[in-house]
Amino acid sequence: MTLWKGRLVDAMADEVARLSVSVTFDAELAEDDIAGSKAHVRGLAKAGIVSDDEADRLLVALDEVREELVAGTFAFAPEDEDVHTAVERRVTELAGEVGAKLHTGRSRNDQVATDMRLWCRRSLIAVADDVVDLCDVLLRRAAEAGDAYLPGYTHLQRAQPVLLAHHLLAHGWALSRDVDRLVATVDRLDVSPLGAGALAGSSLPLDPDFVAEQLRFSARFHNSLDAVSDRDFVAEALFDLALLGVHLSRMGEEIVIWSSEEWGFCVLDDAYATGSSMLPQKKNPDVAELARAKSGRVIGHLTGLLATLKGLPLAYNRDLQEDKEPLFDSVRQSHLVLRALSGLYATVEWQQARMQAAADGPAAAAVDLAELLVENGMPFRRAHELVGGLVRDSLERHVPLVELVQAHPDLGEAGARLLEPGVPIARRTTAGGAGPGPVAEQMEHFRHRLEVDRARLSRHALQVAGATDARAGAAPAS
């Protein structure tokens, strides 16, 4: 049975059904559909379109449908084109003829837009929670790292020594911006489309502000055409997840490199590594590699949706059905990668001796030599040239750099002391830098940042809980 049998008599062709049926994936929205439907029923009762008794019967039936979904006993029928049809069919089976009033004053266009916003609101906050969990792991490992240091790199060439804690927190700050973006997207999408109808609203005395309040939306739509056609929030969500994926990919790439024998900066816990089906000696960083690979998948989802949206006229078009699978999959993949990387970083063993040996090469202190000359009055460009010449001379003549530094009248023993292991890292004193003092201060800032993030995610979770109270029973208090 279709929802338009009064206009189109012939049954839908099998090929069309296979193309257009979405219940196989939009069943993900079932609980949100029920929450939206319960708010809509209360709105119909408030407007006097259904009686209080009819509203009670519809609400009871919707609760029963939800219980069946939670218990896994809900039976989707072959004629269920989408989750909305399935829920309405089952409500009618349970409540009788009054079920035919469930869709009064509502279109699947504003219905699905509402469902998607409800789903995104809670799902993006759940992803942000996992991001903060990973940040907690990075902060803990940074605190445990103490004074361990390693080379910092530019162009994948050794540049300057940095504390391991500083390096780990660099990933943490990038992830904290991902939390910012996810929360900002949730704030922007927190607008109810319910009441926009197919595209132009309704002649019935509906109250969109009332249903927006029921669902704990911060506002309701101002333009019905925009309300049903807008998928900016899905594109934004996909961008947020894609950039999060890029950050996780970078972390994965780093672990792949660091765990190789050539680098040897870390050893993975057995639980977060794999072996080889042929080579007995192998310990492979598959978790890190999959983190790297999943980012391409999520980036593809973003570009695919943008290509779908770019040529659509107002208002609703069936093309918008294609927003769901990429979004649902991107959220699923983000959870998988975040939780696996949290476990990997929580258990990885750092090879501090190998890291520090790599960081203690004399050339790593080259900028410290130049800055010593600057402190003694030499212009930086001249100091840069002088030290660069010493490094080149050391490499070409195979003479230890420390000997050339000791022999230079502008450097001498003071310069040679800068080349001793661990000295350059202690000299990084500027705010936000890689030395012990700035990193200790940074760690406190980051700890506070995570506390703030936890608090705001908790506030959003309470808002969502208030809205989804419609799933379980009574209307949320105003």
N, C-alpha and C positions, 0 to 999 in steps of 0.2 A: 504494500500500500504506500502510495506517495502522498505528500501533503497538498498536492494540487490536482487531485483526481476530478474535482469539479470542472476544471478547465481543460485538462488533457485526458482523453478517454483511454487511448491505447496505452498498454503497459510499456514501461521503459525497456528498450532493447538491452539484451544482455551485455553487449559491448559498452553501452553507455553506463550501465550499472557498475561494471567492473572499473570503468574510468572514474566515476564520480563518487562511489561509495567511500566514506571516510571513517566509518565506525571502527575499523581495525586499528586506527591510531588515535582518533579523537575521543575514544573511550577514556583516555587520560584525563579528560575534562569532566568526567561524570560527577564527581563530588562538587565541583565548582558550578556545574549546571544545576544541580539540586539546590545549592545555596542561592543562586540567582533566581531560580524558580520560586523558592519559598519567599524571598523578598518581593517578587512580582505578585504572588498570591496575596500577600499582606497589603500590597498596594491596590490590588483589585478590590479587596474588602474595604479598605479605607475609602475608596471612591464609590462604594456601593454597587459595583459592577457584579460582584458575587456576594452572597449573603455570608454572615458569620459562620453558619453551619456548613455551607459549601466550602468556605475557606478552611475550616477545621478538617473536613474530609480530605481536601487536597493536600493539606500539610501533613496529615497522618500518612497518607499514601506516599508522599515524597520521603518521609522518614523511613517507611518500610522499604522503599527502593534503595535508599542509602544503606540500610542494614543488610540488604541482599548483596549490594556491591562490596561492602566491607567483609562479609562472610564468604564472598566468592560464589554465591549461589544465584546471582542474577543471570538470567538466560537471555542472551541477545538472540533476536529472531532474524531469519533470513531477510525479512522485509525492512529491517532497521537500516536506514540509509546512513544515519549518523547517530551520535550519542543523544542529541536532542530528541530525535524521533523515538529512540529506544526508551528514554525516560518517560516521554509523554504517553507512549503506548502502554507501558507498564502501569503508570499512574491510572490510566483509564481502566485497565483490567482490574485494578484494586479498588478504585473509587467509583466505578460505574460511569454513568453518563456525565456526571459533573467533570470528569476528566477532560471532556471536550472544551471546557472553559479555561483550561490551564494556559492556553496560548493566546487568550484574548488580549488585544492591544499590544501584542509583541510579535516581532519578526525574528526569524533565525539570524537576521543580520545584526540586530542589537543584542540578541541573546549570545551569539558566539563571541562578539566583541567584549561583552561583559565577562563571559567565562575566561577568555584569554587574559584579560586584565587581572582577574582574581588569581588565575594560575600563576601568572608572571609575578604578581606581588609576593606571593608566599615562596615561589620557587627560587627567585633571585635572592631573596633574603637567606634562604637555606644554603645557596652556593656561597654567599658572602660569609656565612657562619663557618663553612669549611675553609675558606680563605684565611679567616682569622685563626682557625685551628692550626693551619700550616705556619702562620706568622708566629704563633706561640711556640711551636717547635723550633723555629729559627732563632727566636729570642733565647730560648733555653740553651740551645747548642752554642749560641754566641757567648752566653755567660759562662758556660763550661769551658770554652776554648781558652779563656785566660789570656796569657801573653803569647800564644802561638801565632806565628805569622807565616806568610807565603808571598810569592811574587804577585804583585798586581800587574795586569797586562793591558796594553793597548796594541791593537793590530795583531793580537795573539803573540806579541813579543814581550819579554820581561821588561817592565818599566820601573816600578818602585815597590819596595816591600810594603805590605799592608797587614794589619792584624786580621786573622781569620774571622774574628767577631765582626769586624768592619765589612768584610766581604759578605758574610751571611746576612747582615742587616741591610746591605744594599738590595738583596732580593726582597727582604721584608718591606722596605719602603715602596718598592714597585708594586708589591701585592697590596699594600695599604691603599694605594691609589685605585686599584681594582675594586676594593671595597667601596671607596668613594663613588666610583662610577656606577656600581650596581645599586647603591642606595639612591643616588640621584635619579637613576632611571626609574626606580620604584616610585620616587616622589612625583615624577612627571606623569607616570601612567596611572596615578591614583585618582582617576576621573571616571565616573560611571556613565556608560553609554545607554543604560537601560531606560527605555522610554522614547528612544529615537525612532523606533519602529523599523520599517524597511529602509527608509531614507528621509521621511518628512514628518515624523511624529504621528500623532493620532488625534482623532476627533473625540475620543473618549476622555473623561475627566481624570486622566492619570496624573500622578505627582512624581516626576523624576527625582526631585529633591528627597522625597520620603524614601524611595527605594535606595538612593545613594547612601542615605544615613543608615538604613538597615544593613547595608553591606560594608559599612565603615569606610566608604570612599570619602576622600577629602572634599570632593566637589562633584557636580554633574556636568554633563556636556553643555555647550552653548550653541552648537550648530549640529543639527541632526545628520546632515550630509557628511560632515567631517567625522562624526561619532562612529558611523558604521563603516567608513572607508579607511580610517586611520589605522595604519600598522607601523607608524613611526616607532612605537614602543617596542615592537618585536625586532625591528632593525637595530634599535639602540641596544636591546638586550643581547642580540647576536654580536654586535660590535664589542660590547663589554666582555662577553665570553671569549671572543676571538682574541682580544688583546690580553686577557688573562691567559689564554692558551699560549700566546707568544711568550709571555713571561715564564710560564711553566716549561715551555720548550727550551728556553735559554737555560733554565736550571737543569733540565734533563741533559742537554748537550754538555754542560759543564761536568756533570757526573760521569758521562760517557768518557770524556777526556781524562778526568782526574783519576778514574779507576783503572785506566789502562796501565800496562807495565811500563810504558814509556814515561808516564808522568808519575804514577804511583803515589798520588796524594791521598787516596782513600781506599778502603776495603769495604765492600758492601756486605751487609748481613745476609746470611744464606736465605732468610725468608723473603728478601727483597732482591733476589738475583735468580738467574736460571742457569742450567748447564747446557751442554751440547748433546745432541742425539748421536754424534759420532766421535767428538773429540773429548776424551775423558778429563783433560786438564782444565777445561774452560769454566769460567765463571762470568756469565754475561750480564750486562746492565740493561736487561729488557724493560724494566720499569721506566728507566730514564729514556730509553729509545721510544717507548710507546707514548710517553709524555711529549716527546718531540714530534711524533707522528700525528697525534690527535689534534695538534694545533692546525695542521693543514686541513683536516676534516672540518673543523669548526670555521675556519676562514672560508672554506668552500660553501658552507651553509649561509654565511653572511652575504657573499657575493651572489649566490643563487637567488636569495630573497630580494636583494636590491635590483637584480635584473628583472625579476617578476613584477616588482612594484613600479618600475620606471615609466611604463607606458599606459598605466590604468586610468581610465576616465572616472570621474565621480559618478555614482557613489560606490555601492558594493558591486564587486565582480567575483565570479567563482574562482578566479585566479587566487584569491586570498585564502582559499583552502590550503594552498601550498605554504602557508606560514607555520604550520603546526609541526610537521615532522622535523624540519631543521631545528626549530626551537627546542622541542622535546629532546632530540638527540644531543644537542649542544649542552643542555643542562645535565643530561645523564653522563656524558663523557667528561664534563668538568668535575662532577662529583667523583668519578672513578679516578681521575688523574690526581686531584687534590688529596684524596685519602691515601692513595698509594705513595705519593711523594712525601706526605707527612710521615708515614711509616718508614720510608727509606731514610729521610733526614734524621729521624729520631734514633735510628739504629746504626747509621754509617760510622765507621771507625776512621778517624783522621790519622794520617801518617805524618805526624808533626815533624819528625826528623827530616823526612824527605822534602816536605814543604820548605822548611827553614834552610836546608842546604841549597835548594834552588833559589831562595831569596837572598842568600848571602854572597852571591857573586859580586866582586868589587864594582863592576859597572853599575850595579843597582844604586850605588851611592853617588853616581855622577852628578846629579842635580844638587846634592848636598855640598859637593866640592864647589860647584858654581856659586851656590848661595853663600858659602864661606868667603869666597872672593868678593861677592857683593857686599857682605858685611864689612869687609876691609876696604871698601870704597871703589871697587872696580865696577864699571858698567856691566849690566847683565849680558848684553850681546857679546862683549869681549870675553867675559868669563865663560860663556857657553862655548865659544870658539876654542878657548884655551883648553878646557876640559875635554871637549870632543877630540882635539888633537892628541891629547895624552892617551885617550882610549884607543884611537887609531894606531898610535905609535906602539902601544902595548900589544895589540893584536898582530901588527905587521912584523915587529921585531921579536915577538915571543918573550917579552920582558914583563914580569908581574907589574900590574898597575901601581901597586903600593910603592914599589921602588921608584917609579917615575914621579909619583906624588911627593915622596919624601925628598927627592932630589930637587924639586922645583922650588925656587926661592919664594914664591907667593903662597905656597901650600905647606910644605915641610911636615913636621910631626903632627901639627894640628890637623892637616888634611889626612894624613895616614890614619889617625884615630877614627875618622869618619868611616873608614873602610872595614872596621872591625865588625864581626857578626852582631846583629841586633841593634847597633847604634843608629842607623838611619831611621828605623821605625820609631825610636824614642824621640826623634827630632820633629815628628809630625805633630805640631801643637795647635794649628789653627782650628777654629770651630768647624765641626763637621768632617775633620780630617781623619787619617787612618792611624793616628798614634794613640797610646793608652789613655791620656787625659780626655781628648775629644770623644773617644769611643765610649768611655765610661759615662760621659754626659749624654751621648747619643742613645745609649742603652736605656737610660731613664726616660728620655723623651719617647722612645719607641714603646716602652712598657706603658707609659701613660696613653699613648695613641691607641694601643690595643684595648685599654680599659674604656676609652671613649667609644671605640668601635663596638665593643661588646654591649655597652649601654644603649647605643642607638639601635643596634640590631634587636635588642630585647624590646625596645619600644615599638619597633615595627612588628615584631612577633605578637605583641599584645594586641595591636590593631588588627592583625590578621585573625587572631583568635576570636576577637569580638565579632568580626565579619562571619567567620566560619561557624560561629555558634548557631547560625541559621541551618547548618547541616544537622545539628543534633537535637534541636528543639525550639525553645522559646526565642522570640525576637530579642536581639540585643537591646540593652537599655540605652536610651538616648542620653 
